[in-house]
């Protein structure tokens, strides 16, 4: 039951967050400037105050989705079992969903779309042809090490909340 929930709701989380990220990048890639390669960031001006505020505004619904979908998953498991869900089970659900999202983000969005395909809407003006657009290794290393460590901490916090609030 847990694996099915992780796969179904992890896919839902992945679709919602990934679609939002691609839409944001299509609308204004500078909103994600902090995620761009170092050489690209160095070649363009920093985000404006307006861009920074807009990025924060967009982050709120993404945060709600990123917390809400896993919380719903734990709640559904609790409803189906008729008993309380242990922290271990809640953590497995939340971490599993976050791991699916992280892997999709790394393999499909980052390596596949950003570093391999690099559609025009992702290339910031004045940075065309820069080496950073094709060097995925530093980004992958950072996401796999620091990013997944942060996801594990976030999963623990969300799992703790799920066990004690639901």
N, C-alpha and C positions, 0 to 999 in steps of 0.2 A: 504494500500500500504506500509506503514512504517513497520508494523509487518511482512509482507511477506519478505521485504527486510532484516530486522533484522534476520529473521530465515534462509533465504537462504544464505546471505553473512556471517552471524555468523557461520553457519555450515561450509562454505568454510574456513573462518579464523581458526576455530577450527581444521579442518582436516589438513590444511597446517602447523600450528604451532605445533600441537600435533605430527604429523608425524616427523617433524624436531626434536622436543625434544626427542622422543623415539630413533631416529637414532643417535642423539648426545650421549645419554646415552648408547646405545649399542656400539658405537665406543669407547667412553672414558668417563665413568661415573664421573671421577674426574673433568671434565669440569664443572659439576654442583655441585661441592663439597659444595659450600655455601648454597645449599638447603638441604643438608643432616642433619639428626638429630645431636644434640650437642654431644652426646656420640661417634658417628661415626666420626665426624669431629675431636674430641679430640684424637682419636686413630690413625689417619693417618697424615703424614706430610702435610703441606700446599701445595697448588698448586704451581707448578714450574712456572718460568717466561714464559717458552714455553707454558704451559697449560693455563696460564692467557691470553697470547697474542692470542692463538687459540680461547679461549672462547670469547674474544672481537671481533675477526674476524667473528665468527659465529653469534654473536649478531647483526651485521649490517644487514644481510639479514632478520633476524627475525624482526628487527625493521622496515625495509622497508615493509614487509608483514603486520605487525601489524598496521601500519599507512596507507599503501596503500589500503588495502581491505576496511576499513571503509570510506576512502576518496572516493573511487570508488562508494561505496553504496550511499553516499550523492549526488554525481554527477549523478548517475542513477535516483535518486528520483527527482532531479532538472530537468533532461532531460524529465522524464515522466510527470511531472507536468507543465513544461513550465514556471515555475516561480522560483524566488529565494526561497531557503530553510531557514527557520528561525533557529536561534541558538537552540531554544528548540527542534525542529524536528531533527536537526543535532546531538544534544547531545543525544537524545533518540536513534537514529540509532547507533551511535558509542558506547554509554554506553551499549546498548542492546547486541551488538555484543561482546563487551568485557566481559559482564556478562556471556554470553553463554560459551565463552572460559574459563573463570574462573571456572564456575561450572563443566565443563567437566574435566578441569585440576584437580580440587579438588576431585571430585567423582570417575572418571575413572582412571586417571593417578596416583594421589597421594594415595588416600585411596584404590582403587581397585588394581592397579598394584604394587605400591611401598610398601604400608603397609600391604596389605592382601596377595597378591600373592608373592611378592618379588622374581622375577626371578634372577637367578645366576648372570647375567650380571650387575645387579644393586648393588650387594654386593661387596664392596671394599675389597681387600685382607687384611686379618688380622682382619676384623670386623664381621666375620660370627657369627650369633647368638646374636648380641648385641640387647639390649632392644629397642633402638631407632627405629629399623626397624619395630617394631610393635606398637609403640605409636604414633598414628596419631593425637591425640587431640591438642598438641601444634602447630603442623603444620597447622591444620585446623583453629585453633583460629587465628593464625598469618595471614593466607591467607584471612580469612573472615573479619578481622578487618583492618589490615594495607594494605594487598594486594588489597582489594576492594576499600579502600580509595585512594590508589595510582592510581587504574584504573579509578576512578571517575575524578581525576585531569587530568589524561592523556586523558580521553574522552572529558573533557572540552577544553583542548588545541587543540585536533584534530578537534573537532566540530567548534571551533573558526576559525581555519585555513580553514576548509572546507567552512564556510560561507563567509569568506573574500577572499579566493583565487580561489574558483570555480565559 
